Amino acid sequence: MPYLATHKYAHISARKVRRLADLVRGKFADEALDILKFQPHRGARMLEKVIQSALGNAEHLRAASVDDLVVVDARVDEGPMLKRIRPRARGMAFVIRKRMSHIKVKLDSPA
């Protein structure tokens, strides 16, 4: 039975977190947390919390062995964008896109 956790509307670009999700996909959950702990990126903290939440969900649902769970799926999707206008020279304007993302993690026992 897979155990899920999500962080919706995270105020970080999906592109920045996707690199970290690729690092931990397929690893044991405790090993993934160790990898993320030593990453200097802000997205690593967010992904770490989502994995810890999925582990908490597994404990709550009485998983047979929480220590043997594997990060089966770590997905980072684009969320909505906040668009802001930045005035530029000669009456022009540039659009600033403040991006959000949805971070989803699925833990399951190794097959």
C-alpha positions in Angstrom: 0.0 0.0 0.0 1.6 3.3 -1.0 1.8 6.2 1.5 1.4 9.7 0.1 2.2 13.2 1.1 1.9 16.5 -0.8 3.0 20.1 -0.4 0.8 22.2 -2.6 1.5 25.8 -3.5 5.1 25.8 -2.4 6.7 29.2 -3.2 9.6 27.8 -5.2 10.0 27.1 -8.9 9.4 23.4 -9.8 12.6 23.4 -11.8 14.7 24.0 -8.6 13.1 21.1 -6.6 13.0 18.7 -9.5 16.8 18.2 -9.4 16.5 17.2 -5.8 13.6 14.9 -6.4 15.7 13.1 -9.0 18.4 12.5 -6.4 16.1 10.7 -3.9 13.8 8.8 -6.3 14.2 5.1 -5.8 16.2 5.4 -2.5 15.1 4.2 0.9 13.3 6.9 2.8 15.9 7.3 5.6 18.7 7.4 3.0 16.8 10.1 1.1 16.4 12.2 4.2 20.2 11.8 4.8 20.9 13.0 1.2 18.6 16.0 1.5 19.9 17.0 4.9 23.3 17.8 3.4 22.0 19.7 0.4 22.4 23.5 0.7 19.2 24.2 -1.3 16.0 25.7 0.1 14.0 23.1 -1.9 15.8 20.3 -0.1 14.1 21.5 3.2 10.7 21.4 1.5 11.2 18.0 0.0 12.6 16.7 3.3 9.4 17.8 5.1 7.2 16.1 2.6 9.1 12.8 2.9 8.9 13.1 6.7 5.1 13.7 6.4 4.8 10.6 4.2 6.7 8.6 6.8 4.3 10.0 9.5 1.3 8.9 7.4 2.8 5.4 7.1 3.2 5.3 10.9 -0.3 6.5 11.4 -1.7 3.9 9.1 0.4 1.2 10.9 2.7 0.3 8.1 4.3 -3.1 8.5 7.9 -1.8 8.5 8.4 1.9 8.3 12.2 1.4 8.0 12.0 -0.4 4.7 9.9 2.1 2.8 11.3 3.4 -0.6 10.6 6.7 -2.3 8.8 5.2 -5.3 7.6 8.4 -6.8 8.8 12.0 -6.1 7.0 14.4 -8.4 7.3 18.2 -8.6 4.6 19.8 -10.8 4.0 23.4 -11.7 1.6 25.3 -9.6 -0.1 28.6 -10.3 2.0 31.7 -11.1 1.7 35.2 -9.5 2.3 37.7 -12.2 3.8 41.1 -11.3 4.6 44.1 -13.5 8.1 45.7 -13.4 8.2 49.2 -15.0 11.1 49.6 -17.5 12.5 52.4 -19.6 10.5 54.3 -22.3 7.1 53.2 -20.9 7.6 49.5 -21.3 6.9 46.9 -18.7 8.4 43.4 -18.0 6.4 40.6 -16.3 7.8 39.0 -13.2 6.5 35.5 -12.7 6.5 34.3 -9.1 6.3 30.6 -9.6 4.8 28.0 -7.3 4.9 24.2 -7.3 3.2 21.1 -6.0 5.5 18.5 -4.4 4.2 15.0 -4.2 6.0 12.0 -2.6 4.8 8.3 -2.6 6.5 5.8 -0.3 6.0 2.0 -0.7 7.7 -1.2 0.3 10.4 -2.4 -2.1 9.2 -4.8 -4.8 
